[in-house]
């Protein structure tokens, strides 16, 4: 007997792919009686499916299929299943009982036939025989080159461990005390000192904590785009991605300019317009190539660069400490304070903690590495700002002299010309490190968005070094377009756009906490949700102020830049959707429509000490080749069996009502699926 069944778009099919769960809708399934051996083939979209080992004679072939509909230009194929089981059957841990018409739940430690898909959050490869219901299909595909999104396993190793990640966060946020000099001249010594004590508590620590929780919950390269999409849908997720990328590229244009300013102190020839232009182009191309070479190179180089950058300031602090006059710290002339530039400079020097989330798919053991790296980086950044500032202010008295490059003068006062030259060299190295860290985050963000289907598939293409080639090129072009502005202009332009994106990010964090309290979070901020809201309140007020003040003051450049970014984002998202529907541009898949799909396609590591996290990245997250469940009863059974074999379900214990509300027919958010 054969039964052809078309699933409703209101009945997503839950599939466990390695350590993830995926949704597959709008597919056609065929059950066949009889059995024998089922074979799996490689999906044309990069995932792999398997047939089912039947229990009787004869053979049935299982071919990979996609859940995408014909209207999106994707090929719909059929999968044939093995022995049809009673609908009421429930899976057990032994290999002799089957779920309703589908594959067997393997014992923990057993291996499913071919390793294509495991039920429960644990990688499974190899084979498990018994009873007519194990999955077949190689995770590599027939050619050994299968690729997948966050829910699938590729052979690419994750390049970032703890120390390289700390170094990259340090350069994403700080890179040393270079650039804080204008906080003294635009504000006052007292305001600068208080700013670097208070602002880390109000802003840096909350942002780092939010990043630690959400980056470990959604360990993929789309980073904060995934967070906002899970909370508010793909339109707002795309806007967050655009705002972050625009502000990141604009921010990266600062570093060649700062580097050039330091070099002009010893090479005045670079003040010529054409010499300046050639230098900026050469700087950009050289560091773009270094970024292309891979994160293992960038991360390892960043460790050495961090040490080289900070060492002269350690020497300066030791030599200058006996000469410090604490009364210099208390100087302030309230009538001379330029509040908006001062706040912009302070904020710029302490933001971008979330940038590293766009490298989450490249981090080893993210649930442990991320919180440790962020904690270490917060201490390192605050110390790198505050200690040199206290010593520098303590040994000099003229506030007006504090401008870009002034730490070299402080070094000469404290230790002589050799220390001044060392600080200039450290400044140059710092700009290189910050450029590399920011470009890595920006380019991998585009790659993650392409992997999620937000951007054309072109941006998901990786080089032989594992880096996203076209995403790096796009970031490099954007940097050159902004390099002609001066330091203060660039900072004011990027902060307004960045703040809008951060408001979306914080609102998404709180919404996910309130709406899905039982969602498995490998790292969870040790505060109840109401306390998290109180913690983020001052940060949100700061963000809102930095967005509103330029409009109130009539800053035309900032208003035009911000309005242009918002307009482009609002128009570009539907335009890309149209291009996908008409087949004008190749995409990896359709973007997730709601939290349910985000949940089912994200990777949740079960036990990273016992089972190293598989690398993320590759091809489409939505291109899920399946040999699994069609019946809603089976969906619930898979959750139960995941808990039974001791693996981690997507929701914490005690969240049964919540997780079942997300299942087909269970009501709750996402019960109504929009047709793509």
ZAMARGU-4260 file (C-alpha; in steps of 0.2 Angstrom, whole numbers, plus 5000, padded with zeros to 4 digits):
<rodrens>
0) 5000/5000/5000 | 5006/5017/4996 | 5001/5034/5003 | 5005/5050/4995 | 5003/5065/5008
5) 5005/5083/5005 | 5009/5092/5021 | 5000/5108/5025 | 5009/5124/5027 | 5002/5125/5045
10) 5011/5108/5049 | 5029/5110/5049 | 5039/5095/5050 | 5052/5094/5064 | 5069/5086/5059
15) 5084/5084/5069 | 5099/5087/5059 | 5115/5083/5069 | 5113/5095/5084 | 5099/5106/5077
20) 5081/5105/5073 | 5074/5110/5056 | 5057/5114/5049 | 5052/5107/5033 | 5035/5112/5025
25) 5027/5111/5009 | 5034/5094/5005 | 5027/5079/4997 | 5030/5062/5006 | 5027/5045/5000
30) 5025/5030/5012 | 5028/5013/5004 | 5025/4996/5012 | 5038/4983/5010 | 5055/4987/5014
35) 5072/4981/5011 | 5087/4993/5011 | 5084/5011/5008 | 5098/5022/5001 | 5101/5040/5003
40) 5107/5053/4991 | 5115/5070/4992 | 5103/5085/4990 | 5106/5097/4976 | 5105/5111/4989
45) 5119/5104/4999 | 5110/5094/5013 | 5109/5075/5013 | 5094/5063/5016 | 5093/5045/5018
50) 5081/5032/5014 | 5074/5020/5028 | 5079/5002/5031 | 5063/4993/5028 | 5058/4977/5037
55) 5054/4966/5023 | 5059/4961/5006 | 5062/4972/4991 | 5070/4989/4990 | 5065/5007/4990
60) 5076/5021/4986 | 5076/5038/4996 | 5081/5053/4987 | 5084/5070/4994 | 5071/5083/4993
65) 5069/5101/4997 | 5055/5110/5007 | 5055/5124/4995 | 5040/5127/4984 | 5041/5128/4965
70) 5037/5147/4966 | 5054/5150/4973 | 5063/5141/4959 | 5069/5126/4970 | 5068/5109/4964
75) 5055/5098/4973 | 5059/5080/4974 | 5051/5065/4983 | 5057/5054/4997 | 5051/5037/4999
80) 5049/5030/5016 | 5051/5012/5023 | 5038/5002/5033 | 5022/5012/5037 | 5019/5011/5056
85) 5003/5014/5065 | 5000/5033/5068 | 4999/5030/5087 | 5016/5022/5089 | 5029/5031/5099
90) 5047/5029/5097 | 5058/5021/5110 | 5076/5020/5114 | 5078/5003/5107 | 5081/5000/5088
95) 5066/4989/5087 | 5052/5001/5089 | 5048/5015/5076 | 5039/5032/5077 | 5024/5033/5066
100) 5030/5028/5049 | 5047/5034/5051 | 5065/5032/5058 | 5070/5024/5075 | 5077/5034/5089
105) 5094/5027/5092 | 5101/5024/5109 | 5114/5037/5115 | 5130/5031/5108 | 5123/5021/5094
110) 5125/5027/5077 | 5112/5029/5064 | 5114/5021/5047 | 5125/5033/5036 | 5125/5046/5049
115) 5113/5058/5039 | 5102/5063/5053 | 5101/5060/5072 | 5086/5061/5083 | 5091/5070/5099
120) 5104/5084/5100 | 5120/5074/5097 | 5130/5071/5081 | 5127/5053/5074 | 5137/5045/5061
125) 5139/5027/5056 | 5125/5015/5057 | 5112/5007/5068 | 5103/4991/5062 | 5087/4984/5069
130) 5069/4983/5065 | 5066/4992/5049 | 5069/5010/5053 | 5086/5018/5053 | 5091/5032/5042
135) 5103/5031/5028 | 5113/5044/5019 | 5130/5051/5021 | 5132/5069/5029 | 5145/5072/5016
140) 5134/5067/5001 | 5140/5056/4987 | 5154/5067/4983 | 5160/5070/5000 | 5157/5089/4999
145) 5140/5092/5008 | 5138/5108/5015 | 5125/5115/5027 | 5119/5129/5038 | 5119/5131/5056
150) 5110/5114/5057 | 5122/5104/5048 | 5140/5098/5050 | 5154/5102/5038 | 5172/5097/5039
155) 5178/5115/5041 | 5187/5117/5058 | 5182/5132/5069 | 5197/5143/5070 | 5194/5154/5086
160) 5198/5149/5103 | 5198/5159/5119 | 5214/5170/5117 | 5211/5175/5099 | 5193/5179/5103
165) 5198/5190/5117 | 5210/5199/5106 | 5197/5201/5092 | 5185/5208/5105 | 5198/5220/5111
170) 5201/5227/5094 | 5183/5227/5090 | 5180/5238/5105 | 5196/5247/5109 | 5213/5243/5102
175) 5221/5253/5116 | 5219/5271/5122 | 5221/5279/5105 | 5206/5290/5100 | 5201/5295/5118
180) 5212/5311/5118 | 5198/5321/5111 | 5187/5316/5125 | 5198/5327/5136 | 5198/5342/5124
185) 5180/5341/5120 | 5175/5338/5138 | 5186/5339/5153 | 5199/5329/5163 | 5186/5325/5176
190) 5172/5321/5164 | 5184/5309/5154 | 5189/5300/5170 | 5171/5298/5176 | 5166/5293/5159
195) 5178/5278/5158 | 5172/5273/5175 | 5153/5275/5174 | 5150/5271/5155 | 5157/5254/5156
200) 5145/5250/5169 | 5130/5258/5161 | 5134/5252/5143 | 5149/5240/5141 | 5144/5227/5154
205) 5126/5226/5149 | 5130/5225/5130 | 5143/5211/5134 | 5131/5201/5144 | 5117/5202/5131
210) 5130/5197/5118 | 5136/5182/5129 | 5118/5176/5131 | 5112/5178/5113 | 5128/5173/5104
215) 5128/5156/5113 | 5109/5154/5110 | 5111/5157/5092 | 5129/5152/5088 | 5130/5157/5069
220) 5138/5170/5059 | 5122/5181/5056 | 5124/5185/5074 | 5112/5199/5080 | 5102/5197/5064
225) 5097/5180/5070 | 5092/5187/5087 | 5081/5201/5080 | 5073/5190/5067 | 5069/5177/5080
230) 5060/5191/5090 | 5052/5202/5077 | 5053/5193/5060 | 5064/5194/5044 | 5060/5213/5040
235) 5067/5219/5056 | 5081/5207/5056 | 5087/5213/5039 | 5086/5231/5046 | 5097/5227/5060
240) 5109/5218/5049 | 5110/5233/5037 | 5112/5246/5051 | 5126/5236/5059 | 5135/5233/5043
245) 5134/5252/5038 | 5140/5258/5055 | 5153/5244/5055 | 5160/5249/5038 | 5159/5267/5043
250) 5168/5264/5059 | 5182/5254/5049 | 5185/5270/5039 | 5191/5278/5055 | 5207/5267/5057
255) 5216/5271/5041 | 5213/5289/5045 | 5220/5288/5062 | 5235/5278/5056 | 5238/5291/5043
260) 5237/5305/5057 | 5250/5296/5067 | 5262/5294/5052 | 5260/5312/5047 | 5269/5316/5064
265) 5285/5308/5057 | 5281/5309/5038 | 5274/5326/5033 | 5274/5321/5015 | 5258/5311/5018
270) 5249/5328/5021 | 5248/5330/5002 | 5231/5325/4995 | 5237/5312/4982 | 5250/5305/4994
275) 5236/5303/5007 | 5224/5295/4994 | 5237/5282/4988 | 5242/5278/5006 | 5223/5275/5011
280) 5221/5264/4996 | 5237/5254/4999 | 5232/5252/5018 | 5215/5246/5013 | 5221/5233/5000
285) 5235/5226/5011 | 5224/5223/5026 | 5209/5217/5015 | 5221/5203/5009 | 5226/5199/5027
290) 5208/5197/5031 | 5206/5186/5016 | 5219/5174/5022 | 5208/5168/5036 | 5202/5170/5054
295) 5216/5159/5061 | 5229/5171/5054 | 5219/5186/5060 | 5216/5179/5077 | 5234/5173/5080
300) 5241/5190/5074 | 5229/5199/5085 | 5236/5191/5101 | 5253/5197/5097 | 5247/5214/5091
305) 5237/5216/5108 | 5253/5213/5118 | 5263/5225/5107 | 5250/5239/5108 | 5248/5238/5127
310) 5266/5236/5132 | 5272/5254/5129 | 5258/5260/5140 | 5262/5248/5154 | 5280/5256/5153
315) 5273/5273/5153 | 5262/5270/5168 | 5276/5263/5178 | 5288/5277/5173 | 5275/5291/5176
320) 5266/5285/5191 | 5278/5293/5203 | 5275/5310/5194 | 5256/5310/5194 | 5247/5324/5202
325) 5229/5318/5206 | 5223/5336/5207 | 5224/5337/5188 | 5210/5324/5186 | 5198/5336/5194
330) 5199/5350/5182 | 5183/5354/5173 | 5176/5370/5164 | 5158/5367/5162 | 5156/5382/5150
335) 5168/5374/5138 | 5161/5357/5137 | 5155/5351/5120 | 5143/5338/5125 | 5138/5330/5109
340) 5156/5327/5102 | 5161/5322/5120 | 5147/5309/5122 | 5150/5302/5104 | 5168/5300/5107
345) 5165/5291/5124 | 5152/5280/5116 | 5162/5276/5101 | 5177/5270/5112 | 5166/5258/5122
350) 5154/5251/5109 | 5154/5236/5097 | 5154/5222/5110 | 5141/5213/5099 | 5152/5213/5083
355) 5160/5197/5089 | 5143/5188/5088 | 5145/5188/5069 | 5160/5176/5072 | 5150/5165/5083
360) 5150/5151/5069 | 5169/5151/5070 | 5171/5149/5088 | 5176/5133/5097 | 5165/5128/5111
365) 5155/5144/5110 | 5144/5142/5126 | 5160/5142/5137 | 5172/5153/5126 | 5160/5167/5123
370) 5156/5172/5141 | 5174/5170/5147 | 5181/5180/5132 | 5169/5194/5134 | 5172/5195/5153
375) 5191/5195/5150 | 5189/5208/5136 | 5179/5220/5147 | 5192/5221/5160 | 5206/5223/5147
380) 5197/5237/5138 | 5193/5247/5154 | 5211/5245/5160 | 5218/5250/5143 | 5208/5266/5143
385) 5208/5271/5162 | 5226/5268/5167 | 5235/5278/5153 | 5222/5292/5155 | 5225/5294/5173
390) 5244/5294/5171 | 5243/5305/5156 | 5232/5318/5164 | 5242/5317/5180 | 5259/5322/5172
395) 5252/5335/5160 | 5242/5351/5164 | 5236/5358/5148 | 5219/5351/5143 | 5219/5360/5126
400) 5234/5350/5120 | 5224/5334/5121 | 5221/5329/5103 | 5224/5314/5092 | 5242/5308/5095
405) 5245/5316/5111 | 5249/5300/5120 | 5266/5301/5110 | 5269/5318/5119 | 5265/5310/5136
410) 5277/5296/5132 | 5291/5308/5128 | 5288/5318/5144 | 5288/5302/5154 | 5302/5292/5146
415) 5310/5301/5132 | 5309/5300/5113 | 5311/5281/5112 | 5295/5279/5122 | 5286/5292/5110
420) 5292/5282/5095 | 5286/5266/5103 | 5269/5273/5106 | 5268/5279/5088 | 5272/5262/5082
425) 5259/5254/5094 | 5246/5266/5088 | 5250/5261/5070 | 5248/5242/5075 | 5232/5246/5084
430) 5224/5253/5069 | 5229/5238/5059 | 5221/5227/5073 | 5205/5236/5074 | 5203/5237/5055
435) 5206/5218/5054 | 5194/5214/5068 | 5180/5225/5062 | 5182/5219/5044 | 5181/5201/5050
440) 5164/5205/5059 | 5157/5215/5045 | 5161/5202/5032 | 5156/5187/5042 | 5139/5196/5046
445) 5136/5197/5027 | 5140/5179/5025 | 5129/5174/5039 | 5115/5184/5032 | 5117/5176/5015
450) 5117/5159/5024 | 5101/5163/5031 | 5094/5169/5015 | 5093/5187/5018 | 5106/5191/5005
455) 5111/5183/4988 | 5121/5167/4989 | 5136/5176/4982 | 5140/5183/4999 | 5140/5165/5006
460) 5155/5160/4995 | 5170/5156/5005 | 5188/5156/4999 | 5200/5141/5002 | 5205/5150/5018
465) 5187/5149/5024 | 5184/5167/5022 | 5169/5175/5013 | 5177/5182/4998 | 5163/5194/4991
470) 5158/5200/5008 | 5176/5205/5012 | 5176/5214/4995 | 5160/5223/4999 | 5166/5229/5015
475) 5182/5235/5008 | 5173/5245/4995 | 5162/5253/5008 | 5177/5258/5018 | 5186/5267/5004
480) 5170/5277/5001 | 5170/5284/5019 | 5189/5286/5021 | 5189/5305/5015 | 5180/5311/5030
485) 5189/5316/5046 | 5188/5307/5063 | 5175/5317/5072 | 5163/5317/5056 | 5165/5298/5054
490) 5161/5295/5073 | 5146/5306/5073 | 5139/5298/5057 | 5141/5280/5062 | 5135/5282/5080
495) 5117/5287/5076 | 5114/5272/5064 | 5123/5260/5076 | 5112/5266/5091 | 5096/5262/5081
500) 5102/5245/5078 | 5106/5242/5096 | 5089/5247/5102 | 5082/5234/5091 | 5094/5222/5098
505) 5090/5225/5116 | 5071/5225/5113 | 5074/5208/5105 | 5083/5201/5120 | 5070/5207/5132
510) 5056/5200/5120 | 5064/5183/5119 | 5066/5182/5138 | 5048/5186/5141 | 5040/5176/5127
515) 5052/5161/5127 | 5058/5159/5145 | 5061/5141/5143 | 5072/5142/5128 | 5088/5133/5130
520) 5102/5146/5133 | 5119/5139/5136 | 5124/5155/5145 | 5110/5164/5154 | 5113/5181/5162
525) 5111/5177/5181 | 5097/5190/5183 | 5078/5188/5181 | 5070/5196/5166 | 5064/5211/5176
530) 5081/5215/5182 | 5088/5213/5165 | 5076/5226/5159 | 5082/5238/5173 | 5100/5235/5168
535) 5096/5239/5150 | 5086/5255/5155 | 5100/5267/5156 | 5109/5260/5141 | 5093/5262/5131
540) 5091/5280/5137 | 5109/5284/5131 | 5105/5276/5114 | 5089/5286/5112 | 5098/5302/5116
545) 5112/5299/5104 | 5099/5296/5090 | 5087/5311/5094 | 5100/5324/5098 | 5107/5326/5081
550) 5090/5329/5074 | 5086/5342/5088 | 5102/5351/5084 | 5099/5350/5065 | 5115/5341/5061
555) 5112/5340/5042 | 5126/5327/5038 | 5120/5315/5052 | 5102/5317/5048 | 5105/5314/5029
560) 5116/5299/5033 | 5104/5291/5045 | 5088/5294/5034 | 5097/5287/5019 | 5102/5271/5028
565) 5084/5269/5034 | 5076/5272/5017 | 5088/5260/5009 | 5084/5247/5022 | 5066/5249/5020
570) 5067/5248/5001 | 5080/5234/4999 | 5072/5221/5009 | 5056/5219/4998 | 5067/5222/4983
575) 5077/5207/4987 | 5062/5197/4991 | 5055/5201/4974 | 5072/5196/4966 | 5071/5179/4975
580) 5053/5176/4969 | 5057/5181/4951 | 5073/5171/4951 | 5083/5186/4946 | 5097/5182/4959
585) 5102/5166/4967 | 5098/5164/4985 | 5103/5150/4997 | 5085/5148/5003 | 5070/5158/5010
590) 5072/5168/5025 | 5065/5162/5042 | 5047/5169/5044 | 5046/5167/5063 | 5053/5162/5079
595) 5048/5144/5076 | 5059/5142/5061 | 5073/5151/5069 | 5072/5139/5084 | 5071/5124/5072
600) 5086/5129/5062 | 5098/5135/5075 | 5112/5124/5083 | 5111/5120/5101 | 5126/5111/5108
605) 5122/5097/5120 | 5138/5094/5129 | 5152/5103/5122 | 5165/5095/5133 | 5160/5077/5128
610) 5156/5081/5110 | 5165/5096/5102 | 5153/5108/5093 | 5152/5104/5074 | 5157/5119/5063
615) 5144/5129/5056 | 5142/5138/5039 | 5141/5132/5022 | 5125/5132/5012 | 5107/5135/5015
620) 5100/5133/5032 | 5083/5131/5024 | 5088/5117/5012 | 5084/5103/5023 | 5085/5086/5015
625) 5074/5075/5026 | 5070/5057/5031 | 5060/5060/5046 | 5042/5064/5052 | 5026/5070/5044
630) 5014/5066/5058 | 5012/5080/5072 | 5012/5066/5085 | 5029/5061/5080 | 5035/5079/5082
635) 5031/5078/5100 | 5038/5061/5102 | 5055/5067/5095 | 5056/5080/5109 | 5052/5067/5122
640) 5065/5055/5115 | 5078/5068/5115 | 5075/5070/5134 | 5074/5051/5136 | 5092/5048/5129
645) 5099/5062/5140 | 5102/5075/5126 | 5097/5093/5126 | 5080/5097/5119 | 5078/5115/5113
650) 5068/5120/5128 | 5073/5118/5147 | 5064/5106/5158 | 5048/5113/5164 | 5044/5122/5148
655) 5033/5108/5141 | 5018/5119/5139 | 5028/5132/5130 | 5037/5120/5118 | 5021/5111/5114
660) 5013/5127/5110 | 5025/5129/5096 | 5022/5111/5088 | 5009/5109/5074 | 4992/5111/5080
665) 4998/5116/5097 | 4993/5135/5096 | 5005/5148/5102 | 5016/5159/5092 | 5019/5154/5075
670) 5003/5143/5074 | 4998/5152/5058 | 5011/5150/5045 | 5012/5163/5031 | 5014/5155/5013
675) 5030/5160/5006
</rodrens>
